[in-house]
Amino acid sequence: MLKRLLLALASASVLLAASAHAADNPGTSLVLLTENFPPYNMAKNGKNFAQDENINGIAVDIVREMFKRADITYSLTLRFPWERIYKLALEKPGYGVFVTARLPDREKLFKWVGPIGPDDWILLAKADSKITLDSLEQARKYKIGAYKGDAIAETLIKQGLKPIVVLRDQDNAKKLVNGQIDLWATGDPAGRYLARQDGVTGLKTVLRFNSAELYLALNKNVPDEIVARLQAALDQLRKEGVVDDIMARYL
């Protein structure tokens, strides 16, 4: 009997605490997840875990301003690997992940806010490479490096290519220079930025095979009203030139 009473009191305390928290925080608070994907999102210390003010980048700065204008609270965590945080945003109410490509097979999985920025898909080769390509089909005979779980890698696999995937996209820069792969399937400007960070320059684009836009993907249980407020805030930022100003700071 005493055990049941204690459990009832504990449950009541949790409910009262939740109610008090909701009263103090009338806006919906979202849990935002991101990854190291320079120059869009990155940990200031370069590691694979960071929170809140220890994260920066083009998308991070845009998202911060967007949430500020929409008057929505949030927490921000950078984690690794991408597959894990993507799954969390897919399954957990109140979660979101950025930046990610808005693809047809993902359309109904999330609610979307964006676009935040461009992400052209390219194949990079070493500066002295003799490889020339007119289509993705012609790349089939080469060893292609890609980033595990990324939309680019998934697209290559669906088209019958067999990319050699790694857990960090920047590892492909040195693999390319060392001859472990012939081509690097990556995003532009992200790939070049990552390569420069690892001291790799002079890579050349041998094929530009897609143009994608990057978004904030929100769990489907996030209220439509919240999504609309965030989209309106982003649209206003773009109209005022704030998005272009943020991009110019990094590129």
DALINLIN-V646815 format. One record per pair of residues at least 12 apart in sequence whose ideal C-beta (glycine too) atoms are under 7 Angstrom apart, sorted by the first residue. I is the first residue (numbers start at 1). J is the second residue. D is the distance in Angstrom with one decimal. If there is no record, write none. Layout:
<<I | J | D> <I | J | D>>
This chain:
<<25 | 73 | 6.1> <27 | 71 | 5.9> <27 | 72 | 5.1> <27 | 73 | 5.5> <28 | 72 | 6.2> <28 | 223 | 6.6> <28 | 226 | 5.3> <29 | 73 | 4.2> <29 | 74 | 6.1> <30 | 72 | 6.7> <30 | 74 | 4.6> <30 | 94 | 5.7> <30 | 96 | 5.6> <30 | 222 | 6.9> <31 | 75 | 5.5> <31 | 94 | 5.8> <31 | 95 | 4.8> <32 | 63 | 6.9> <32 | 74 | 5.2> <32 | 75 | 6.8> <32 | 76 | 4.8> <32 | 96 | 5.0> <32 | 98 | 6.9> <33 | 77 | 5.7> <33 | 79 | 6.1> <33 | 85 | 4.0> <33 | 88 | 6.2> <33 | 89 | 6.1> <33 | 95 | 6.7> <33 | 97 | 4.8> <34 | 55 | 6.8> <34 | 60 | 7.0> <34 | 76 | 7.0> <34 | 78 | 5.2> <34 | 97 | 6.9> <34 | 98 | 5.6> <35 | 78 | 6.4> <35 | 79 | 6.9> <35 | 80 | 6.4> <35 | 82 | 5.0> <35 | 85 | 6.3> <36 | 48 | 6.3> <36 | 78 | 6.6> <37 | 99 | 6.7> <37 | 190 | 6.0> <38 | 57 | 6.4> <38 | 190 | 6.5> <38 | 193 | 4.9> <38 | 194 | 5.9> <38 | 197 | 6.5> <39 | 57 | 5.8> <39 | 58 | 5.4> <39 | 189 | 6.5> <39 | 190 | 6.9> <39 | 193 | 4.8> <39 | 250 | 4.4> <39 | 251 | 6.6> <40 | 57 | 5.1> <40 | 58 | 5.0> <40 | 59 | 4.0> <40 | 99 | 5.1> <40 | 117 | 6.4> <40 | 190 | 6.6> <40 | 214 | 6.8> <41 | 55 | 6.7> <41 | 57 | 4.4> <41 | 59 | 5.3> <41 | 60 | 5.4> <41 | 78 | 6.6> <41 | 99 | 6.6> <42 | 56 | 6.4> <42 | 57 | 4.8> <43 | 55 | 5.9> <43 | 78 | 5.2> <44 | 56 | 5.9> <48 | 80 | 3.6> <49 | 78 | 6.5> <49 | 79 | 6.0> <49 | 80 | 7.0> <50 | 78 | 4.4> <51 | 76 | 6.7> <51 | 77 | 5.1> <52 | 75 | 7.0> <52 | 76 | 5.3> <55 | 76 | 6.0> <55 | 78 | 5.0> <57 | 250 | 7.0> <58 | 117 | 5.9> <58 | 246 | 5.8> <58 | 247 | 5.5> <58 | 250 | 5.1> <59 | 98 | 5.7> <59 | 99 | 4.7> <59 | 116 | 5.1> <59 | 117 | 6.4> <59 | 214 | 7.0> <61 | 246 | 4.7> <62 | 116 | 5.5> <62 | 237 | 6.8> <62 | 243 | 6.0> <62 | 246 | 5.6> <63 | 98 | 6.3> <63 | 216 | 6.4> <65 | 237 | 6.0> <65 | 242 | 6.5> <66 | 230 | 5.8> <66 | 233 | 4.7> <66 | 234 | 5.0> <66 | 237 | 6.4> <69 | 233 | 4.0> <69 | 236 | 6.8> <70 | 229 | 4.2> <70 | 230 | 5.0> <70 | 233 | 4.2> <72 | 226 | 6.3> <72 | 229 | 6.7> <72 | 230 | 6.8> <81 | 149 | 6.8> <81 | 167 | 5.6> <82 | 149 | 4.8> <82 | 150 | 6.8> <83 | 148 | 7.0> <83 | 149 | 4.0> <85 | 97 | 5.4> <86 | 149 | 6.7> <89 | 217 | 6.0> <89 | 219 | 5.8> <90 | 109 | 6.1> <92 | 219 | 6.2> <93 | 219 | 5.5> <93 | 221 | 3.8> <94 | 219 | 6.5> <94 | 222 | 6.7> <95 | 219 | 4.9> <96 | 216 | 5.7> <96 | 217 | 6.3> <96 | 218 | 4.3> <96 | 219 | 6.6> <97 | 217 | 5.3> <98 | 116 | 6.8> <98 | 215 | 7.0> <98 | 216 | 4.2> <98 | 217 | 6.8> <99 | 116 | 5.5> <99 | 117 | 6.9> <99 | 214 | 3.7> <99 | 215 | 6.6> <100 | 214 | 6.6> <100 | 215 | 6.2> <100 | 217 | 5.1> <101 | 119 | 6.3> <101 | 151 | 4.1> <101 | 212 | 4.4> <101 | 214 | 6.2> <102 | 114 | 6.8> <102 | 213 | 6.2> <102 | 215 | 4.8> <103 | 151 | 5.8> <110 | 217 | 3.9> <110 | 218 | 5.9> <110 | 219 | 6.9> <110 | 220 | 6.4> <111 | 218 | 4.5> <111 | 220 | 6.0> <111 | 222 | 5.6> <111 | 227 | 4.8> <112 | 215 | 4.9> <112 | 217 | 6.1> <113 | 215 | 6.3> <113 | 216 | 4.3> <113 | 218 | 6.7> <113 | 227 | 6.2> <113 | 230 | 4.7> <113 | 231 | 5.2> <113 | 234 | 6.2> <114 | 213 | 6.3> <114 | 214 | 6.6> <114 | 215 | 3.3> <114 | 216 | 6.0> <114 | 234 | 7.0> <115 | 213 | 3.6> <115 | 214 | 6.3> <115 | 215 | 5.9> <116 | 214 | 5.2> <116 | 215 | 6.2> <116 | 216 | 6.5> <117 | 214 | 5.2> <117 | 247 | 6.8> <118 | 211 | 6.9> <118 | 213 | 6.2> <119 | 187 | 4.3> <119 | 190 | 6.7> <119 | 212 | 4.7> <119 | 214 | 5.0> <120 | 187 | 6.7> <120 | 188 | 4.4> <120 | 208 | 5.8> <120 | 210 | 7.0> <120 | 211 | 5.1> <121 | 152 | 5.3> <121 | 185 | 7.0> <121 | 187 | 6.3> <121 | 209 | 5.5> <121 | 210 | 3.9> <121 | 212 | 6.3> <122 | 186 | 6.5> <122 | 188 | 4.9> <122 | 191 | 6.8> <122 | 205 | 5.0> <122 | 207 | 6.7> <122 | 208 | 5.1> <123 | 139 | 6.1> <123 | 183 | 4.6> <123 | 184 | 6.9> <123 | 185 | 5.7> <123 | 206 | 5.2> <123 | 207 | 4.3> <123 | 209 | 6.9> <124 | 176 | 6.7> <124 | 183 | 6.8> <124 | 184 | 4.4> <124 | 186 | 6.4> <124 | 191 | 6.1> <124 | 203 | 4.5> <124 | 204 | 6.9> <124 | 205 | 6.1> <125 | 182 | 6.9> <125 | 183 | 5.7> <125 | 203 | 6.9> <125 | 204 | 5.8> <125 | 206 | 4.9> <126 | 176 | 6.1> <126 | 177 | 6.3> <126 | 203 | 6.6> <127 | 202 | 4.0> <127 | 203 | 6.6> <127 | 204 | 5.7> <131 | 182 | 6.5> <131 | 183 | 6.9> <131 | 206 | 5.4> <132 | 206 | 6.4> <133 | 206 | 5.0> <133 | 207 | 4.3> <136 | 159 | 6.6> <136 | 207 | 6.8> <136 | 209 | 5.0> <139 | 161 | 6.9> <139 | 183 | 6.1> <139 | 207 | 6.8> <140 | 161 | 5.9> <142 | 182 | 4.0> <142 | 183 | 5.2> <143 | 164 | 6.2> <143 | 181 | 4.7> <143 | 182 | 4.8> <144 | 156 | 6.7> <144 | 161 | 6.3> <144 | 163 | 4.7> <144 | 164 | 6.8> <144 | 181 | 6.5> <144 | 183 | 4.8> <144 | 185 | 5.4> <145 | 163 | 6.7> <145 | 164 | 5.3> <145 | 166 | 6.7> <145 | 172 | 3.9> <145 | 175 | 5.4> <145 | 176 | 6.6> <145 | 181 | 3.9> <145 | 184 | 4.9> <145 | 185 | 6.9> <146 | 163 | 3.8> <146 | 165 | 5.3> <146 | 185 | 4.5> <147 | 165 | 6.6> <147 | 166 | 6.5> <147 | 169 | 3.9> <148 | 165 | 3.9> <148 | 166 | 6.4> <148 | 167 | 5.7> <151 | 212 | 7.0> <152 | 185 | 5.2> <152 | 186 | 6.8> <152 | 187 | 6.8> <153 | 165 | 5.5> <156 | 185 | 6.0> <163 | 185 | 6.2> <164 | 181 | 6.0> <169 | 186 | 6.1> <169 | 194 | 5.9> <170 | 194 | 4.1> <170 | 197 | 6.6> <170 | 198 | 5.6> <172 | 184 | 4.6> <172 | 186 | 6.7> <173 | 194 | 6.2> <173 | 195 | 4.0> <173 | 198 | 5.1> <173 | 200 | 4.3> <174 | 198 | 6.1> <174 | 200 | 6.5> <177 | 200 | 5.7> <183 | 206 | 6.9> <189 | 251 | 6.2>>
